Amino acid sequence: MFSDPLEAWLWQTPLPPSKEPLAYSHTAVLDDVQQFAAFGGTADPRLVPFWRDTAISAANQGLPHTAGATTPLTNPFRYERRTIAIAALALIAIRHDDAAAVDVLRQLTYHTLSEVRELAVHYLGRVFTEVGRPFPDAILNDMTLIARQDDTFAPRFQARRILQVAGEPAPLDNPDGVYDLKVTPLRNRRVYRTIAIRSEQTLRDLQRFIQHAFQWDNGHLFSFYMNGHKYDGRYRFSCAHEQDRPPWAFEAIIGQLGLVVGHHFLYHYDYAADHLFDIEVIAIRPQVQAGNYPRQIDNHGKAPAQYAA
C-alpha cells in the first residue's frame, strides 16, 4: 500500500529552518531511509535543489540503459527515496508558499518515468488542497494537458482528480464509445467475464453487472482501486453506503477515469469474504452496437461460488 510521508509531516509541529550552513552530502542521507524521511520533514526551502536532484537521481536508476552503458548500482530503496524527495518538495511549498518548489514539481510532471509523473501530479495537487489555495491557471492548464495527453493511466487519473477538485470538468474520453473490460476473480484466474460498458456509464453500473455476470447477490460493501492496489485511498471509489469514504462509484464516469488499453484495476467485494477481481481494459472502441449496456461479450469457465459450502 502507498505510504505517504507528507501525511506524517503535516501532523508534526513545524520547526524553524536551521541557521547552520547546509553541509549534508547526498550519500550520507541516502543510506538510511528513516534518516532521509526525517530530513524531508524539515521543510527547509534551501533544500529545493537537493530534493530536485535526489528525485531525478532516484528516478534515473529506473530508466533503461543503452547498449554498452555501465549499469549503476540499484538501491533497494529507490522508490522510497523518490517518494520522499517529491513529497518533501510539496511540504516546502505548503509551509512556505515556495515558488521554486512548485516549479520543480511542475517540471517533474513531465518526467520520462510515469511513476515520477504520477507522484509529481499527486503532490502538486496536495500543495494547493492541503491549505485551501486556489489552483493557478497555469497549473490547471498543465493538468488538462496531462489528463488528455499522457500515455499512461496514473498521471492521467491524478490530473483528472485535481481538475475535479478545482471545479473543472474532467475530459470525457471516447464519447459514445465503449470499454471492453475483462473481469477475473483472483482466486480462480481460469475464469473470466468480458463486459462492454459505455463511456458515459459509471463504476456503479459496472459493479452491478459484474455481480449479474457471475450470478452473485449484491448485498455487501465494495470498492474499486483504480491502480490495482487494495487500500490505496488515492485511487479508491467506494460504494454509496460508506458515506465517510468519498469519492463514490456512482460518481465515477468510465470515460472520465483516464483508462488506457492494458491497464488493470481492482474490484473488492464483501470485505469480510475479501473477494478480489482483476479488471483489465482490453479494448476501447469508438463505435458500439445499439442496445443495452453494460453487456457481456465473452466468458470462460464456471462462475465460482459466492459463499463457501
Secondary structure, DSSP 4 states (H G I P E B T S, - for coil): ----HHHHHHHSPPPPPP-SPP---HHHHHT-HHHHHHHHTT--GGGHHHHHHHHHHHHHTTS---TTPPPPPPPTTHHHHHHHHHHHHHHHHHHH--HHHHHHHHHHTT-SSHHHHHHHHHHHHHHHHTTTPPPPHHHHHHHHHHHHH-SSHHHHHHHHHHHHHTTPPPP--STT-EEEEEEEETT-TT-EEEEEEETTSBHHHHHHHHHHHTT----S-EEEETTS-TT-GGGEEE-TT-TTS-SBGGG-BGGGS---TT-EEEEEE-TTTTEEEEEEEEEEES---SS-SSEEEEEESPPPPSS--
